[in-house]
Amino acid sequence: MPGFGDWAATWWVPLLFIVVAGHATNVCVTLFLHRAQTHRGVRIHPLVSIPMRIWLWLSTAIVTKEWVACHRKHHAFADREGDPHSPVVEGLRNIMLKGAFYYRKAVRQPGVLEKYGKGTPDDLLERHLLAPLNWLGILCMLAIDLYLFGFFVGPLVWLVQMLWIPFWAAGVINGVGHALGYRNFDVKDESRNITPIAVWLGGEELHNNHHADPKSARFAEKWFEFDIGWFYLRLLSFVKLVKIEYARGVTGEAPATVSAAAIEG
């Protein structure tokens, strides 16, 4: 076990920790919150989903029901009035800089959680720790970072972790993903594929592909696109820790009405 501040002795260790921890956070968001909880494209075994939920509690303070409700509402009103975070409605600059604030505003609106947050975990862990004490998780993460990296580097590492999802998810994916990039599908909203490969984003960079078929657990469409989230799902499926309900062109059948299916959970 490392001693206090040992991981700050070499300059590259904090950087590596940030990248690995950030990628783990993105993977938990895309696999658990997005593909499993929001769209029901996969079912994840508790042996995997519970550690994911705890990691999200530590690294983001995200409450599952709130995230799911916000994202389902986004699909129901994509790039028109009612969308919680559209650069078409609010402007790209605002979403990039203030995406997390739009998220908070959306989940506090009366009735949003009840209508769009159905079917999310309601077990003892969620009711007594993860949801009511979501702020405690990031304080625990601060204590861990302080121990690993010391009193100077530790808070810097923690700050980057706290800004990771507001920047990459609330800013880049929700902002750039509806403003810049290429399109494989002529959907009604302005969703774009930011790039065909962005391993650190977990597959969320293929945003237009996702909007064309939200329930699909597989985001890649063209031969040159790589969805690392789908790669992880296949590995977990191989060891029976994930059940893939629907993946475009691979397994299952697409829902007749995607938006209704997503809202109903």
C-alpha positions in Angstrom: 0.0 0.0 0.0 1.4 3.4 -0.9 2.3 5.9 1.8 0.9 9.4 2.1 1.6 11.3 -1.1 3.8 8.6 -2.7 2.0 8.7 -6.0 3.0 12.4 -6.5 6.8 11.5 -6.4 6.9 11.0 -10.2 5.2 13.6 -12.5 3.5 11.2 -14.9 1.7 9.1 -12.2 -0.9 11.8 -11.4 -1.5 12.3 -15.1 -1.9 8.6 -15.8 -4.3 8.3 -12.8 -6.4 11.2 -14.2 -6.6 9.6 -17.6 -7.4 6.1 -16.3 -9.9 7.3 -13.7 -11.5 9.6 -16.2 -11.9 6.8 -18.7 -13.4 4.6 -16.0 -15.9 7.4 -15.3 -16.8 7.7 -18.9 -17.3 4.0 -19.2 -19.6 3.9 -16.2 -21.6 6.7 -17.7 -22.0 5.2 -21.1 -22.5 1.5 -20.1 -24.5 1.9 -16.9 -26.3 5.2 -17.0 -26.8 5.5 -20.7 -27.0 2.1 -22.5 -28.4 0.1 -19.5 -30.5 2.5 -17.4 -31.7 5.1 -19.9 -32.3 3.0 -23.0 -32.4 -0.5 -21.7 -30.2 -1.8 -24.5 -28.4 -4.0 -22.0 -28.8 -5.5 -18.6 -25.7 -5.4 -16.3 -25.1 -8.0 -13.5 -25.0 -6.5 -10.0 -21.4 -7.7 -9.7 -20.5 -5.0 -12.3 -23.3 -2.5 -11.9 -22.8 -2.0 -8.2 -19.1 -1.1 -8.5 -20.0 1.2 -11.4 -22.6 3.0 -9.2 -20.1 3.4 -6.4 -17.4 4.7 -8.7 -19.9 7.3 -10.1 -20.8 8.3 -6.6 -17.1 8.8 -5.8 -16.1 10.6 -9.0 -19.2 12.6 -10.1 -22.0 12.8 -7.4 -24.4 11.9 -10.2 -27.7 10.5 -9.0 -28.9 7.8 -11.4 -32.5 8.8 -11.6 -31.6 12.4 -12.3 -29.2 11.6 -15.1 -31.6 9.1 -16.7 -34.5 11.6 -16.5 -32.5 14.4 -18.0 -31.2 12.2 -20.9 -34.7 10.8 -21.7 -36.1 14.3 -21.8 -33.3 15.2 -24.2 -34.3 12.5 -26.6 -38.0 13.4 -26.3 -37.3 17.0 -27.3 -33.9 16.8 -29.1 -32.8 20.2 -30.4 -36.1 21.9 -29.8 -37.8 23.7 -27.0 -37.8 21.5 -24.0 -34.4 19.9 -24.7 -32.4 20.3 -21.4 -29.1 20.9 -23.2 -29.3 21.7 -26.9 -26.7 24.0 -28.5 -29.2 24.7 -31.2 -31.5 26.2 -28.6 -29.0 27.6 -26.1 -25.9 28.1 -28.2 -22.8 26.0 -28.4 -20.7 28.3 -26.1 -23.3 28.2 -23.3 -23.5 24.4 -23.4 -19.7 24.0 -23.5 -19.3 26.3 -20.5 -22.5 25.8 -18.6 -23.7 22.3 -19.6 -23.8 21.1 -16.0 -26.0 24.0 -14.9 -28.5 23.2 -17.6 -28.6 19.6 -16.3 -29.2 20.8 -12.8 -32.0 23.1 -14.0 -33.7 20.3 -15.9 -33.8 17.8 -13.1 -35.2 20.3 -10.7 -38.2 21.0 -12.8 -41.5 19.7 -11.3 -42.5 16.3 -12.6 -39.3 15.6 -14.6 -38.0 12.9 -12.4 -41.4 11.2 -12.0 -42.1 11.2 -15.8 -38.7 10.5 -17.2 -36.8 8.7 -14.4 -38.9 5.5 -14.2 -37.2 2.2 -13.6 -34.0 3.3 -12.1 -32.5 1.5 -9.0 -34.5 1.9 -5.8 -32.6 -0.5 -3.5 -31.1 0.1 -0.1 -27.8 1.3 -1.6 -29.6 4.0 -3.7 -32.1 5.1 -1.0 -29.7 5.4 1.9 -26.4 6.3 0.4 -26.0 7.1 -3.3 -28.9 9.4 -3.8 -29.4 11.3 -0.5 -25.6 11.4 0.3 -24.3 12.0 -3.3 -22.1 14.8 -2.0 -20.4 12.5 0.4 -18.9 10.4 -2.4 -16.9 13.2 -3.9 -15.6 14.1 -0.4 -14.4 10.5 -0.1 -12.7 10.9 -3.4 -11.0 14.1 -2.2 -9.7 12.2 0.9 -8.4 9.4 -1.4 -6.6 11.8 -3.7 -5.1 13.7 -0.8 -3.7 10.4 0.6 -2.3 9.2 -2.7 -0.9 12.5 -4.0 -0.5 14.8 -1.0 -1.8 18.2 0.0 -0.6 20.0 -3.2 -1.1 17.6 -6.1 -4.1 15.8 -4.5 -6.6 18.7 -4.7 -5.5 19.4 -8.3 -6.1 15.7 -9.3 -9.5 15.9 -7.5 -10.5 19.1 -9.3 -9.8 17.6 -12.7 -11.9 14.6 -11.8 -14.7 16.9 -10.7 -14.5 18.8 -14.0 -14.2 15.7 -16.2 -17.9 14.9 -16.7 -19.0 18.5 -16.9 -16.5 19.1 -19.7 -16.5 15.9 -21.7 -20.2 14.9 -21.2 -22.2 18.0 -20.5 -19.9 20.1 -22.7 -18.3 18.2 -25.5 -20.8 15.4 -26.1 -24.0 17.4 -25.5 -22.6 20.5 -27.2 -20.1 19.6 -30.0 -22.2 16.4 -30.6 -25.1 18.5 -31.7 -23.1 21.2 -33.6 -19.9 19.9 -35.3 -19.0 16.6 -37.0 -20.4 14.2 -39.6 -23.7 12.4 -40.0 -24.5 8.9 -41.0 -28.2 9.3 -40.5 -30.6 12.1 -41.5 -32.4 12.3 -38.1 -34.7 15.1 -37.1 -32.3 16.6 -34.6 -28.8 18.0 -35.2 -26.8 15.2 -33.7 -23.3 14.6 -35.1 -20.6 12.0 -34.8 -17.8 14.0 -33.4 -15.1 11.6 -34.6 -15.0 7.9 -35.6 -12.6 7.1 -32.8 -12.3 8.7 -29.3 -11.4 5.9 -26.9 -11.5 8.1 -23.8 -15.2 9.0 -24.5 -16.3 5.4 -24.3 -18.2 5.4 -27.7 -20.3 8.5 -26.9 -18.5 10.3 -29.7 -20.7 8.5 -32.2 -23.6 10.6 -31.2 -25.5 10.7 -34.5 -25.5 7.0 -34.8 -26.9 6.8 -31.2 -29.7 9.3 -32.0 -30.7 7.3 -35.1 -31.4 4.2 -32.9 -31.2 5.2 -29.2 -32.0 1.7 -27.8 -29.1 0.1 -29.6 -26.3 -0.9 -27.2 -23.9 -0.7 -30.2 -23.1 2.8 -31.4 -20.7 2.2 -34.3 -22.1 1.9 -37.8 -19.4 2.3 -40.4 -16.4 0.0 -40.7 -14.0 2.8 -39.7 -15.9 3.6 -36.5 -14.8 2.1 -33.2 -17.1 2.0 -30.1 -15.0 0.9 -27.2 -18.1 0.8 -25.0 -19.4 -2.0 -27.3 -16.1 -3.8 -27.0 -16.4 -3.8 -23.2 -20.0 -5.0 -23.4 -19.0 -7.9 -25.6 -16.3 -8.9 -23.1 -18.7 -8.7 -20.2 -21.3 -10.6 -22.2 -18.8 -13.4 -22.9 -18.4 -13.9 -19.1 -22.2 -13.6 -18.5 -22.0 -10.3 -16.6 -24.0 -8.5 -19.3 -27.1 -9.4 -21.3 -27.4 -7.5 -24.5 -31.1 -6.9 -25.1 -30.7 -5.0 -28.4 -27.9 -4.0 -30.7 -28.5 -2.7 -34.2 -27.6 -5.3 -36.7 -26.4 -7.8 -34.0 -29.2 -8.9 -31.7 -32.8 -8.2 -30.7 -35.4 -6.1 -32.4 -35.6 -2.3 -32.4 -38.5 -0.9 -30.4 -41.5 0.3 -32.4 -41.4 3.7 -30.7 -38.0 4.5 -29.3 -38.9 7.6 -27.4 -41.9 6.0 -25.6 -39.9 2.9 -24.8 -37.1 5.0 -23.3 -39.5 7.1 -21.2 -41.4 4.0 -19.9 -38.1 2.2 -19.1 
